[in-house]
Amino acid sequence: MKNIRSPQNLRRRVHRSASTGFSLVEIVVVVAIVALIFTFATPYTLAAIQSASISSAGDSLMLKLSQAQQRALTDNKPTGVDFFFYTKDGITGCHAIQLIRYDPATNQATSIEEPVYWGEGRVVLVQGALSPMFASNVPASSTGSATRAPFKDLEATFNRIIFYPNGSTNLRVPLRNAYLTLVSINNYKEELADAPPNYYTVQLDPVTGRAHSYRP
């Protein structure tokens, strides 16, 4: 005897099939909406990450300058910050700094802390028009080829800011040129002349050693 399906069973099967199909449509719609939101949100998320990296790098620079000045006063010995310039992933600029003790009698510097790298490689301190502090009137004792690891192996050069116990610095530039600028590597260009939308500038008074920061 043939198994005759009742109309109720058929309706249940049709209902289950329709429910399954509708669920798949819902999933597709949700995935499409999420993808759309991600597309629009990604630029803002990346911008926020860049801004946070620049802020962190700039704050680190301000902190190290302050620490160098304070240690020079407290220990009554010249203390400074070395800025290391080298090429990394095709980007030439200052990628790291290091706190040092400076001996004017021997013109030798000794590191007193581990190096600090900008924003885990996402930030660079540019050279040129946006960072004229080291562009001119740099004492011979405050620049040259790196002699300490790991920067010697990177063929890095350095510029040095020295704080003296009397509060002054070794800088020989006017205040209007005594500044440095950090930017995201995504905004990096050789000979960058105009500030990008996001940057961090630090100005250092050559006479008093006081640092000021500027953000857009």
Secondary structure, DSSP 8 states (H G I E B T S, - for coil): ------HHHHHHHHHHHHHHHHHHHHHHHHHHHHHHHHHHHHHHHHHHHHHHHHHHHHHHHHHHHHHHHHHHHHHTS-EEEEEEEEEETTEEEEEEEEEEEEETTTTEEEE-S--EEGGGGTEEE--STT-GGGTS---GGGEEE--STTTTTTT-EEEEEEE-TTS-BS--S-GGG-EEEEEEGGG--TT--S--SSEEEEEE-TTT--EEEE--
